């Protein structure tokens, strides 16, 4: 089975070897023309290897990976295959009955909070994930993440060509907090990136944006309105307050609402980056994908939302 997403191409296959049981696996290949190209499989491998075996974190095991182009022609990673269904966000105004009952069962919220707490509790300094950023510090890890996204934007010498993005990047740098602590982050922790089976979360997916940073960054991303969140829900499915309460109870973190708001702005900045990157790829003729073309129509609205979020923080 081949699934081509906006990012990595995902191939489900079964490894058959004489004298051994069949082994269901997943191959993910970083499309050279994908939304976040150029890709590296190394961060996902480092994260999955560091987190292997945690009881509260159902995640695939990384078996083989390479960024060398002479193997499959693009970076790739092979992992074990997880079983389940992937519930997607329920957007405001969606028709009733958009969700199956077990997708939002009583244990899902507990599992979602427990899995993120397990990720953030990882002793990354004593694990392979330390190689993600050997010099990461609480003082600079947030600014490092901003810089990584600015570097992806169309523009020259780290200066985005879109004025709103230049303003937002400067604002984010000027107001960047030191991290409460430096943790291993998932980077894309949200409804749509977990699987459900028998009323429980059976897998946490899509680790390509993993990095080191402040735990509040993952908490803010999970509820981002651009990803279907509302004032009371994550992705239109999970109770927002309940998630934060369960996470805080497991980690002992005193969640700071001001940090959540800051990282929501950073999340919106990243979302606007993705839209501008999609538009640039279509403009250059690098891709011929109607989905990216549609995304290319949305940067203005995303940047207006970004400016509104910054203004709301400035005047509160």
Secondary structure, DSSP 8 states (H G I E B T S, - for coil): -EEE-SSEEEEEEEE--TTS--EEEEEEEE-TTSTT-S--SHHHHHHHHHHTT-TT-----EEEEE--TTTSSS-EEEEE---SB------TT--TT-S-GGGG-HHHHHHHHHHHHHHHT--GGGSGGGGG-TT--TTTHHHHHHHHHHHHSSEETTEESSHHHHHHHHHHHHH----SS-EEE-SS-STTSEEEETTEEEEE---TT-EEE-HHHHHHHHT-GGGT--SSEETTTEEHHHHHHHHHHHH-----HHHHHHHHHHHHHHHHHHHHHHHHHHHTTS---HHHHHHTT-HHHHHHHHHHHHHHHHT-
